[in-house]
Amino acid sequence: MYRIGICDDDKSVCEELGGMTEEILAEFQEEFVLQTWYSGEDLCAYFDAGNVCDLLFLDIELPGLSGVDAGAFIRDKLENGKTAIVYISWHTGYAMQLFRFQPMDFLIKPLARDEVKRVFRTFLKSMEGRRVFLEYQTGNKYYRQACDDILYLYSDDKKVRIVTPHEEKEFYGKLRDMLHKLPTHFIQIHKSFIINQDCVVQYSYDNVRMINDKILNISRPYKNMVREKLIHDRKEREAW
């Protein structure tokens, strides 16, 4: 599952680009969550809090903190080279000024759907090598589920259920056998729950809230481990 961001002070541009994003990623059959900001200050506060974004559409002519300043904050202050930045503007004269921020692309307004689709195709191709899949069997059929699209897994009697933003899938198995098959950003918080920590939007000593607003309890044996890992990984992101 990809985290897509749009930062533009024009709400109509955000709505239009958000609609294109939904349509295009549905065509590509990709899961995503979308975050929108209307100022550079709000965008930088989001990143400064340790949050992540895979692809960011960033308007250059923002009032106050400009898109150029926001790009400098992300690349230089936070040393974040992982977020793919696509600058958007009504003007074409920024190429050299933006070069040192290593943008993935530059789009001219009004945004053309074909150009936005081209950006997503390039982005998804660049991400292909990073995708990890969980393989499982149902009957005599074998399936592959992209781990980035998993919010969490839970045990249900003799079955394991996989929860994604849009559906649940199930297969016979034991939850304790799943952890070693998943990337390291999956952590067990309860004997019945394994979560994708990248999909946690809020956590406390007792529970976590996932991006689908589901609140999951952290059982006593896991509390210290979960807290230490979430804090440790957040500090690592801040140190990029």
C-alpha positions in Angstrom: 0.0 0.0 0.0 1.4 3.4 -1.0 1.1 6.7 0.8 0.4 9.4 -1.6 0.5 13.1 -0.6 -0.8 16.3 -2.3 0.2 19.7 -1.1 -1.4 22.7 -2.9 -3.2 25.8 -1.5 -5.8 25.5 -4.2 -8.4 23.0 -2.9 -9.8 22.4 -6.4 -6.4 21.2 -7.6 -6.2 18.9 -4.6 -9.6 17.5 -5.3 -8.9 17.0 -9.1 -5.6 15.4 -8.5 -7.0 13.2 -5.7 -9.7 12.0 -8.1 -7.1 11.2 -10.8 -5.1 9.3 -8.2 -8.0 7.2 -7.2 -9.0 6.4 -10.8 -5.4 5.7 -11.9 -4.4 3.5 -9.0 -7.6 1.6 -9.3 -6.6 0.8 -13.0 -3.2 -0.4 -11.7 -5.0 -2.4 -8.9 -2.8 -0.7 -6.3 -3.8 0.0 -2.7 -3.1 3.5 -1.4 -3.9 6.1 1.3 -4.1 9.8 0.4 -3.1 12.7 2.5 -3.7 16.3 1.6 -2.2 19.6 2.9 -3.0 23.2 1.9 0.2 24.8 3.2 3.9 24.1 3.3 3.9 24.6 7.0 1.4 21.8 7.6 3.2 19.5 5.2 6.6 20.0 7.0 5.0 19.5 10.4 3.6 16.1 9.1 7.1 15.0 8.0 8.8 16.5 11.1 6.6 14.3 13.3 8.2 11.2 11.7 5.5 10.4 9.3 6.3 8.9 5.8 5.0 9.5 2.3 6.0 7.4 -0.8 5.0 9.9 -3.5 4.4 13.6 -2.9 2.8 16.1 -5.4 4.1 19.5 -4.3 3.0 22.9 -5.5 5.8 25.3 -5.9 3.9 28.6 -5.4 2.6 28.0 -1.9 1.9 31.1 0.2 4.2 31.4 3.2 6.5 28.4 3.1 6.9 27.7 -0.6 7.2 24.3 -2.3 10.9 25.0 -2.8 11.3 25.7 0.9 9.3 22.5 1.8 11.5 20.5 -0.6 14.6 21.8 1.1 13.2 20.9 4.5 12.4 17.4 3.4 15.7 16.7 1.6 18.2 18.8 3.7 16.8 19.2 7.2 15.2 15.7 7.5 17.7 14.1 5.1 14.8 12.2 3.5 15.8 11.0 0.1 13.2 8.3 -0.1 10.0 10.3 -0.8 9.5 10.7 -4.5 8.6 14.4 -5.1 6.7 15.6 -8.1 6.6 19.4 -8.3 3.6 21.1 -9.9 3.3 24.7 -11.1 1.7 27.0 -13.6 5.2 28.1 -14.7 8.2 26.3 -16.3 11.1 28.3 -15.1 12.1 26.4 -12.0 14.2 23.5 -13.4 17.6 24.5 -12.2 16.3 25.8 -8.8 14.7 22.4 -8.2 17.5 20.2 -9.5 19.3 19.8 -6.2 16.1 18.5 -4.5 16.2 15.5 -6.9 12.5 15.6 -8.0 11.1 12.6 -9.7 9.2 14.8 -12.2 7.7 18.2 -12.9 4.1 18.8 -14.0 2.6 21.9 -15.5 -0.9 23.1 -14.5 -3.6 22.5 -15.5 -2.8 18.9 -14.8 -3.4 16.5 -17.7 -4.6 13.0 -16.7 -2.2 11.3 -19.2 0.8 13.1 -17.6 -0.4 12.2 -14.1 -0.8 8.5 -15.2 2.7 8.6 -16.7 4.1 9.8 -13.3 2.3 6.9 -11.5 3.6 4.4 -14.0 7.1 5.6 -13.5 6.7 5.6 -9.7 5.2 2.1 -9.5 8.0 0.7 -11.8 10.6 2.2 -9.5 8.9 0.6 -6.5 8.6 -2.9 -8.0 11.9 -4.2 -6.7 11.0 -3.2 -3.1 7.7 -5.2 -2.9 7.6 -8.2 -0.7 4.8 -10.8 -0.9 3.2 -13.1 1.6 2.3 -16.4 0.0 -0.5 -18.6 1.3 -2.7 -21.5 0.2 -6.5 -21.9 0.1 -7.5 -25.4 -1.0 -5.4 -26.3 -4.0 -4.8 -22.7 -5.0 -1.8 -20.5 -4.1 -2.0 -16.8 -3.6 0.4 -13.9 -3.2 -0.5 -10.8 -1.1 1.6 -7.7 -1.3 2.8 -7.1 2.3 2.6 -3.3 2.0 -1.1 -3.6 1.4 -1.7 -5.5 4.6 -2.9 -3.4 7.6 -2.9 -6.3 10.0 -3.5 -10.1 10.4 -5.5 -11.8 13.1 -6.4 -15.3 14.1 -9.9 -16.6 13.8 -10.3 -20.1 15.2 -8.1 -22.2 12.9 -7.8 -19.5 10.2 -5.6 -16.5 9.7 -7.4 -13.4 8.3 -5.6 -10.7 6.3 -7.0 -7.2 6.5 -6.3 -4.7 3.7 -8.0 -1.3 3.3 -10.7 -2.7 1.1 -11.2 -6.4 2.0 -10.4 -9.4 4.2 -8.9 -12.7 3.0 -8.6 -15.9 5.0 -6.8 -19.2 4.9 -6.1 -22.1 7.3 -3.0 -21.6 9.3 -1.5 -20.4 12.6 -0.7 -16.8 13.3 2.5 -17.6 15.0 3.8 -19.1 11.8 3.3 -15.8 9.9 5.7 -13.5 11.6 8.9 -15.0 10.1 7.3 -14.7 6.7 6.7 -11.0 7.0 9.0 -8.0 6.7 10.5 -6.6 9.9 8.0 -3.7 10.1 5.3 -6.2 11.1 5.1 -6.7 14.8 3.0 -8.9 17.1 1.0 -6.9 19.6 -1.3 -9.7 20.9 -1.4 -13.5 20.5 -4.2 -12.9 18.0 -2.9 -9.8 16.1 0.1 -9.0 14.0 0.2 -5.4 12.7 1.9 -3.5 9.9 3.5 -0.7 12.0 3.6 1.6 8.9 -0.2 1.6 9.0 -0.4 2.8 12.7 -1.6 6.4 13.0 -1.7 6.6 16.8 -0.4 4.4 19.6 -0.4 4.3 23.4 0.8 1.8 26.0 -2.5 -0.1 25.7 -3.5 0.0 22.1 -2.9 1.2 18.5 -5.2 2.9 16.0 -4.7 1.8 12.4 -5.3 3.9 9.3 -8.8 2.3 8.9 -9.6 3.6 12.4 -9.6 0.1 13.9 -8.3 0.2 17.5 -6.4 -3.0 18.5 -5.4 -3.8 22.0 -1.8 -4.5 23.0 -1.7 -7.4 25.4 0.5 -7.3 28.5 3.3 -9.6 27.4 3.9 -7.4 24.3 3.5 -3.9 25.7 7.2 -3.1 26.4 8.4 -4.6 23.2 5.8 -2.9 21.0 6.5 0.5 22.6 10.3 0.2 22.3 10.1 -0.9 18.6 7.6 1.9 17.6 9.7 4.6 19.3 13.0 3.2 18.0 11.7 3.0 14.4 10.3 6.5 14.6 13.7 7.9 15.8 15.3 6.1 12.9 12.9 7.7 10.4 13.7 11.1 12.0 17.4 10.5 11.5 17.1 10.0 7.7 
